Amino acid sequence: MEMTLVKNPDASGHMNLAHKIARVVYAQTGAPSLSLVCAFTSMIKNLSDASGVAISDLIADKTIFPVLSDGDINHARMYVPANSRAFQMCVRTAYRMLMNQLPDSCYGATKFHSADTIPAWATSRGYIADIDGMLFYL
C-alpha cells in the first residue's frame, strides 16, 4: 500500500478563519436563511473595516457576540456538527466574505441584536434593516 501526503491547499488560512467565523454566525443567528447569514457576515466585515480590528480578533469578542459566553442561551450552537447543511452555508458565506466576493446586504450596519431583545444602546437609534428577526444598525 502506497501512502500519499495530502497537503492543505488553502495556504492563505482563509478556510480556517472561515470556519471560525461560520461558528459565530451560526451560533448567533441559527442560520434560518441565506439572506440572514449573508447580512450577518457582511455586518462582521463592516465592523472590522470601521473599527480597524482584524476579523479574527473581532469574532472572539464576547461583548459583540454574546453567544460566545457560556451562559448564553444559544452557546451550545457553537458546537454544531461540521457536516450540518446550515453550518456549511455559513462556511461558504464566510469564505466569500474573506475573498471580498460578498456584497454588503446589511446596508453598512456595524451593530445588531435579536428582535426579541432591546439593548440599552439601541433605544436611541433606528435600525436600518430587519432580516429574519435580526435588527441591524449603523
C-alpha positions in Angstrom: 0.0 0.0 0.0 1.4 3.3 -1.0 0.8 6.4 1.1 0.5 9.9 -0.3 0.9 13.0 1.7 -2.1 15.3 1.3 -1.4 19.0 1.9 -3.8 21.7 2.7 -4.4 23.6 -0.5 -5.5 26.7 1.4 -2.1 28.3 2.2 -3.8 31.6 2.9 -5.5 30.2 6.0 -8.8 31.7 4.8 -10.7 28.4 5.2 -9.6 28.0 8.8 -10.8 31.6 9.6 -14.0 31.0 7.6 -14.8 28.0 9.9 -14.3 30.2 13.0 -16.5 33.0 11.5 -19.1 30.4 10.5 -19.3 29.0 14.0 -20.1 32.5 15.4 -22.5 33.3 12.6 -24.4 30.0 13.0 -24.5 30.2 16.8 -25.6 33.8 16.9 -28.3 33.5 14.2 -29.2 29.9 13.9 -28.8 30.3 10.1 -32.5 30.2 9.2 -31.9 31.7 5.8 -29.2 32.6 3.4 -30.3 36.2 3.5 -29.7 36.5 7.2 -26.3 34.6 7.0 -25.1 37.0 4.3 -26.3 40.1 6.1 -24.8 39.0 9.4 -21.5 38.0 7.8 -21.3 41.3 5.9 -22.0 43.1 9.2 -18.9 41.5 10.6 -16.9 42.8 7.7 -18.3 46.2 8.0 -17.5 46.3 11.7 -13.9 45.2 11.1 -13.5 47.8 8.4 -15.0 50.6 10.5 -13.1 49.7 13.7 -9.8 48.6 12.2 -9.9 45.4 14.3 -9.0 42.2 12.5 -11.8 39.9 11.8 -10.0 37.1 13.7 -9.9 39.3 16.8 -13.4 40.6 16.3 -15.1 37.2 16.2 -13.7 36.3 19.6 -15.2 39.4 21.4 -17.9 38.3 23.8 -19.1 41.9 24.2 -20.0 41.9 20.5 -21.2 38.3 20.2 -22.9 37.3 23.4 -23.3 33.7 22.1 -19.6 33.2 22.9 -20.3 33.4 26.6 -21.0 30.0 28.3 -24.2 31.5 29.9 -25.8 32.5 26.6 -29.0 30.6 25.7 -27.6 29.7 22.3 -24.0 28.9 23.3 -24.5 25.2 22.5 -24.9 26.1 18.8 -21.1 26.8 18.8 -20.7 23.0 18.7 -22.8 22.4 15.6 -21.6 19.4 13.6 -19.3 20.4 10.7 -21.5 18.5 8.2 -24.7 20.4 9.1 -26.2 21.9 5.9 -26.9 25.2 7.7 -23.3 25.4 9.0 -21.9 24.7 5.6 -23.9 27.6 4.3 -22.3 29.8 6.9 -18.8 28.5 5.9 -19.3 29.2 2.2 -20.6 32.7 3.0 -17.7 33.5 5.4 -15.3 32.3 2.8 -16.9 34.5 0.1 -16.6 37.5 2.6 -12.9 36.8 3.2 -12.3 36.6 -0.6 -14.1 40.0 -1.0 -16.9 38.4 -3.0 -19.8 39.0 -0.6 -21.9 42.1 -1.3 -23.0 44.2 1.7 -26.5 43.1 2.3 -27.0 44.9 5.6 -26.6 48.4 4.3 -23.4 49.2 6.1 -24.5 48.1 9.5 -22.0 47.5 12.3 -24.3 46.6 15.2 -27.1 44.0 15.6 -29.4 42.5 18.1 -32.2 39.9 18.0 -35.7 41.4 17.6 -36.8 39.7 20.9 -34.4 41.9 22.9 -33.7 45.6 23.1 -30.3 46.5 24.4 -29.8 49.9 26.0 -27.7 51.2 23.1 -30.5 50.5 20.7 -33.2 52.6 22.3 -31.9 55.9 20.9 -31.2 54.5 17.4 -33.3 53.4 14.5 -32.5 50.1 12.8 -31.7 50.1 9.1 -32.6 46.5 8.4 -34.8 43.8 9.9 -33.8 40.4 8.4 -35.4 37.3 9.8 -35.7 38.7 13.3 -32.3 40.2 13.5 -32.1 44.1 13.6 -29.1 45.8 12.1 -27.8 49.3 13.0 -25.2 51.8 11.8 
